[in-house]
């Protein structure tokens, strides 16, 4: 167990009246400067969320001209009783648990490759970042053209090589893997940047000490580099896990949730309920359910990382503060 660290803090005399007045004036000026920004944030974020929360407990619909009534947990009961919800949730989880780990693995490989370069690292990194800088709608249209089963260049190439390519986004068996492939192509560079920053933060003396001790590259990576990259991998995994629940643009452009419901994730299901069937009460409840699922999932991932840190003894030692007279 790590021994406690003692921090000695010297007591200081009480602030003078002039200092107190200065602090009060500084706080007032801060509130005046932040007031407009906080008001703007409240109007664009807090108020819409509060209204969404209210709508999730009502029968708010635009398609049917009926009075809006308070239904309590009725929308949530409808959600959990719907097989379509459970299908969308399973598709979302499959997508997240396949795409995100593959992005972490590929991002790690690219980061190691770029970190080993002595020249041109910035140029190659900038080229890898191009997919991430494109708007999702542009990515969707580009891949839609590239994977077109009739005149797409990929299928033309495969047919020229003697293969019988599938219809990709139009195939029930290949539609979801296609969405996963597009997401990996676009967002692996983000993971690469995060992990490359972690690699660049490791001091060279650690690698020199490992070489002196006779450690080869694989041993250095497994026992030194990988443990030091756990915080960076956690950040990348959590951010991409959250984003994987919100994938909508590519799904809408490539498959529109089809064929059938084979690629209908929670984001597309919520869109269809809100803007396809105008059942805003149910769509609001779906949004709240997604928020709860993401919160629980993120907290679980962070708790697992903290438990691992305690198990390996890498947590920070306890801090003991003592106050001594000046």
Secondary structure, 3 states (H helix, E strand, C coil): CCCCEEEEEECCCCCCHHHHHHHHHHHHHHHHHHHHHHHHHHHHHHHHHHHHHHHCCECCECCCCCCCCECCCHHHHHHHCCHHHHHHHHHHHHHHHHHHHHHHHHHHHHHHHHHCCCCCHHHHHHHHCHHHHCCHHHHHHHHHHHCCCCCCHHHHHHHHCCCCCCCHHHCCCCHHHHHHHHHHHHHHHHHHHHHHHHHHCCCHHHHHHHHHCCCCHHHHHHHHHHHHCHHHHHHHHHHHHHHHCCCCHHHHHHCCCCCCCCCCCHHHHHHHHHHHCCEHHHHHHHHHHHHHHHHHHHHHHHHHHHHHHHHCCCCCCCEEEEEECC
